[in-house]
Amino acid sequence: MKPSFGYYFWIFILMVMTSCQKPIDHDPVLAGKKAVEFVRLAFVRQNDENAYALLSDSTRRYVPLDKFKETLSRLRPSTRPSKITATEYEPMPGEKAIYVYIVVGENPDQQTEYTVTMEGTASTDYRVSKITRGASYIPSTTEKKKFSPPIS
């Protein structure tokens, strides 16, 4: 049985649609600054309400403020950090999101690493989608780069 003309037509349309997608334009420095601002509010100033306001709309839809405060209390270092530095970033392939890797603390033996997932693009601005303690559990790609200089 030979495929019909309609079959080839839809394959062609699908190929055209996927090839016409615009590349996602990220501004890593802007994403890094927004991530540092969020971590500073959440961990140094411990201003949970203002940190919550920096979350993406989609995150705020499923994470109520009281749950957010509870999560932050578990993630916070034992003392208020004196230094917050965004050291690396990694765009999510094909997504309007970027990972920002942050180091909290001054002394190497007291530093804690966090991964802040920023939702957005260079033209739409960035909002916090997620924060996790430790370096990302997602395998790194060749897109992972260092901020030069690091963002504080």
C-alpha positions as CSV (number, residue, x, y, z in Angstrom):
1,M,0.0,0.0,0.0
2,K,1.4,3.3,-1.1
3,P,1.2,6.4,1.3
4,S,-1.2,9.0,0.0
5,F,-0.4,12.6,-1.0
6,G,-2.0,13.8,2.3
7,Y,0.6,11.8,4.3
8,Y,3.5,13.5,2.6
9,F,1.8,16.9,2.8
10,W,1.5,16.7,6.6
11,I,5.1,15.5,7.0
12,F,6.2,18.5,4.9
13,I,4.1,20.9,7.0
14,L,5.5,19.4,10.2
15,M,9.1,19.8,9.0
16,V,8.4,23.4,7.9
17,M,6.9,24.3,11.3
18,T,9.8,22.9,13.3
19,S,12.4,24.5,11.1
20,C,10.8,28.0,11.4
21,Q,11.0,28.2,15.2
22,K,13.1,31.2,16.3
23,P,16.2,30.4,18.4
24,I,15.8,31.3,22.1
25,D,17.8,34.4,23.0
26,H,19.2,34.4,26.5
27,D,20.9,37.1,28.5
28,P,23.0,35.1,31.0
29,V,24.2,38.2,32.9
30,L,20.6,39.5,33.4
31,A,19.5,36.0,34.5
32,G,22.5,35.9,36.9
33,K,21.7,39.3,38.4
34,K,18.1,38.3,39.0
35,A,19.1,35.0,40.6
36,V,21.5,36.8,42.9
37,E,18.8,39.3,43.8
38,F,16.4,36.5,44.7
39,V,19.0,34.6,46.8
40,R,20.0,37.9,48.6
41,L,16.3,38.5,49.5
42,A,15.7,34.9,50.5
43,F,18.9,34.2,52.5
44,V,20.5,37.4,53.6
45,R,17.6,39.7,54.2
46,Q,15.2,36.8,54.8
47,N,12.4,38.7,53.2
48,D,10.2,35.8,52.2
49,E,7.4,37.9,50.7
50,N,9.6,40.0,48.4
51,A,11.5,36.8,47.4
52,Y,8.1,35.1,46.6
53,A,7.2,38.1,44.4
54,L,10.3,37.2,42.2
55,L,8.9,33.7,41.4
56,S,7.5,33.0,38.0
57,D,3.7,33.1,37.6
58,S,3.6,29.3,37.0
59,T,5.6,28.6,40.2
60,R,3.4,30.9,42.3
61,R,0.3,29.0,40.9
62,Y,1.3,25.8,42.5
63,V,3.5,26.9,45.5
64,P,1.6,28.9,48.1
65,L,3.4,31.5,50.2
66,D,3.4,29.4,53.4
67,K,4.9,26.4,51.6
68,F,7.5,28.7,50.0
69,K,8.5,30.0,53.4
70,E,8.7,26.5,54.8
71,T,11.0,25.4,51.9
72,L,13.2,28.5,52.3
73,S,13.7,27.7,56.0
74,R,15.0,24.3,55.1
75,L,17.3,25.6,52.3
76,R,18.8,28.5,54.2
77,P,22.4,28.2,55.5
78,S,22.7,28.1,59.3
79,T,24.0,31.7,59.4
80,R,23.2,34.7,57.2
81,P,25.7,34.7,54.3
82,S,27.9,37.6,53.7
83,K,28.6,36.8,50.1
84,I,26.5,35.5,47.2
85,T,28.1,34.8,43.8
86,A,26.7,33.5,40.5
87,T,29.6,31.5,39.1
88,E,28.2,29.6,36.1
89,Y,25.1,29.4,33.9
90,E,23.7,26.9,31.5
91,P,20.8,27.5,29.1
92,M,18.2,24.7,29.0
93,P,18.4,23.3,25.5
94,G,15.2,24.3,23.5
95,E,13.6,25.9,26.6
96,K,12.9,29.4,27.7
97,A,14.9,28.8,30.9
98,I,18.4,28.9,32.2
99,Y,20.2,27.4,35.2
100,V,22.3,29.8,37.3
101,Y,24.8,28.2,39.7
102,I,25.2,30.2,42.9
103,V,27.8,29.9,45.7
104,V,26.6,31.3,49.1
105,G,29.2,32.1,51.7
106,E,32.7,33.6,52.0
107,N,35.0,30.9,53.2
108,P,35.4,27.7,51.1
109,D,34.6,25.5,54.1
110,Q,31.4,27.3,54.8
111,Q,30.1,27.7,51.2
112,T,26.9,26.2,50.0
113,E,26.0,25.7,46.3
114,Y,22.5,26.3,44.9
115,T,21.0,25.9,41.4
116,V,18.5,28.6,40.6
117,T,16.3,27.8,37.5
118,M,15.4,31.1,35.8
119,E,12.3,31.1,33.5
120,G,12.3,33.6,30.6
121,T,14.4,35.0,27.8
122,A,16.4,38.2,27.2
123,S,13.3,39.9,25.8
124,T,10.8,38.8,28.5
125,D,13.0,39.1,31.6
126,Y,13.7,36.3,34.1
127,R,11.8,35.0,37.0
128,V,12.7,32.3,39.5
129,S,11.2,28.9,38.6
130,K,13.0,26.7,41.1
131,I,15.9,26.7,43.6
132,T,17.7,23.6,44.8
133,R,20.6,23.1,47.1
134,G,23.8,21.7,45.5
135,A,25.0,21.7,42.0
136,S,22.4,20.7,39.4
137,Y,21.5,17.0,39.3
138,I,20.9,17.4,35.6
139,P,23.9,16.3,33.5
140,S,25.9,19.2,32.3
141,T,26.0,20.0,28.6
142,T,28.6,21.8,26.6
143,E,26.5,25.0,27.1
144,K,27.6,25.3,30.7
145,K,29.8,28.5,31.0
146,K,31.4,30.5,33.7
147,F,30.4,34.1,34.4
148,S,33.4,36.3,33.8
149,P,33.6,38.0,36.1
150,P,31.3,36.2,38.6
151,I,28.2,38.2,39.5
152,S,27.7,39.3,43.1
